[in-house]
């Protein structure tokens, strides 16, 4: 039998491995979240191990049986042998490095025109520029569609600096380096 400390170490190493694979494959937390939500047919925010593994495989992430068991143990918050999708996604997200954090802060400040600490969707509509977005250039989507997709990343019509940072932490997962 494997002790709890060994399983925790396997879980930590597995999370690190998944993050590296995720970056290499240019994955995003948003894509992974959508896959997890689709598999969560009961809408509980939890998945049995087999479904959890299937989600990861769809995202191009493959686990050994031992790694899957370690993650299940770590993210089974209430002992029902199911993985908490929210807890897993929070662990997958990485904090922004100081350079990115400073850039995100400057971007937010430039859009927070009244200094309130929040940006509302109406303000954003006036300053959001999507003309050079690849899908707008390719005439696949309109600027307003791109804006709508961006706003759909947030739970409300107002965006706080924390919401903005979380969005960029998730986006940051798919960026190999800052150069």
HELIX and SHEET records of a PDB file:
HELIX    1   1 UNK A    4  UNK A   24  1                                  21    
HELIX    2   2 UNK A   29  UNK A   39  1                                  11    
HELIX    3   3 UNK A   49  UNK A   58  1                                  10    
HELIX    4   4 UNK A   65  UNK A   75  1                                  11    
HELIX    5   5 UNK A   85  UNK A   92  1                                   8    
HELIX    6   6 UNK A   98  UNK A  111  1                                  14    
HELIX    7   7 UNK A  121  UNK A  127  1                                   7    
HELIX    8   8 UNK A  134  UNK A  137  1                                   4    
HELIX    9   9 UNK A  143  UNK A  151  1                                   9    
HELIX   10  10 UNK A  161  UNK A  172  1                                  12    
SHEET    1   A 2 UNK A  46  UNK A  48  0                                        
SHEET    2   A 2 UNK A  82  UNK A  84 -1                                        
SHEET    1   B 2 UNK A 118  UNK A 120  0                                        
SHEET    2   B 2 UNK A 158  UNK A 160 -1                                        
END                                                                             
